[in-house]
Amino acid sequence: MRRALFLVDGEHHPSTILDAVLQLEEVEGLLPVGLFFLGGTEKMPDLDALASPRWELVVAGDLPAGLAACVDRLNPEVVVDLSDLPVLDAGTRFSLASVALARGATYRGADFEFRPPRRERILTGPSCAVIGTGKRCGKTAVSAEMARCLSEWGYRTVVVAMGRGGPPEPYLVDGRGVDGAFLLGELSKGFHAASDHYEDALVTGLTTVGSRRCGGGMAGQPFVTNCAEAARLAESLGMDAVIMEGSGSSIPPVETRGAVCVISAAQDPRDALEYLGPYRVLISDGVVITMAEEPFADPRRVSSLRERIKRIKDEILTIETVFRPHPLKPIGGKKVFLAATAPPEAGDVLRDYLEEKTGCRVAGMSFNLNDRRALRRELEEARDAEVFLTELKAAAVDTVARYAEETGREVVYFHNLPIPARPGERLEDFFRAVWERVLERT
């Protein structure tokens, strides 16, 4: 028998509800531990008609918060949705499903079922997942900054990255030996040398482990992945801290003591915070809002995003950030061609920042780092460039670095440095607050 909490409403006759509950108990082994009343009065003159000494009858004003408390108290294995329109619309259903999944319960309806993503218990020490609500929201940049902070605080840190272009077997990289020549060497071995574990290693100088995944479920479960094996390799190193970095909106299938969710302000809020987006917020200790500036998002949009996040989980930590290119080698006084995954609208901001901070002159830019044909054409047109400055993404090695080698020019990689957008805030303080919660659970 599986412990089950049934969601019911007053648009069904009490006898219909009770017969359905008993039938599901008999036929499918769903032991009713509670009936959670959602609302509706058309066919429900008296809620006492649903009462029974066999289960708890729960009525809540705020459905997500009430369901969260009910699941925590009754500990069902499955939440069974016996409701539908007009009491539950699709948005509310996803919100309730997110609550159930975040507490480890399956959410099941008549013709659908959402299961909590599997998380293997592998890591024994302090650990934190860095997850996101989509591709190119800045997870790797945030992971690298967290790793850098932990290293500065004295933690021997390893980053496990999961990506669509990751290695077929878990692959360990010592960041102390990662440079342009190393990346070209990895490319010659057949590896996607711009995978996230290389970027983490290049930016931080720390040990990283690469893994791959294919496919991703609505709640972030990868379809096929070797990430768990990569976590076992990281665990065997005996480090003080492990960061598990997600891929796109997929979540590492490894249990961690904490989590940070990265949400881009440029992303459609429906994709970030509707459907099962709330699930990712609910399982996180903090949210890093990235690209919190125009032209990606105006102040009103950023404020609305922050408020929606807080409505989902009031106690969550939040910080708003913007990205700025931080070259990993000096480029002062040189003519630079910039290759980035940022949208063209960011061009003026990136150019002004680089020229002011480094003293270089930006002689050209490409925002086609993920389009090799267009990128190659733009590189060939950049005849005045002395340096190709690129982030380690997409075609950075197989196209930019190779072309630089062919033409005898220098390639310099840059880190997308997350910088707080609001005066007085520091990313280090945000990470420290998250890490305090991690340590409390370790």
Protein Blocks (a to p, Z undefined) as FASTA:
>chain_A
ZZddddddfkbcfklmmmmmmmmmmmnopacfbdcdfbdjklmmblklmgcfkbccdddf
blmlmmmmmmmmnopabdcdfbdcfkbcfklmmmmmmmmmmnopacddfkbccddddddd
fbfbdcdddddfbehiopmmmmmmmmmmmmmnopacddddddfkbcfbdcdddfklgcfk
lmmmmmmnopafkbfklmmmmmnopacdddddedjdfkopafbdcklmmmmmmmmnopab
dcdddehjbccfbdcfbdcddddfkbcfklmmgmjlmmmmmmpcbdcdehiacfkbcfkl
mmmmmmmmmmmmmmbccdddddddddfbdfehiacddddfbdfklmmmmmmmmmmmnopa
cfbdcfklmlmklmmmmmmmmmmbmbdcdddehjlmmmmmmmmmmnopacdddddddddf
bghiafklmmmmmmmmmmmmZZ
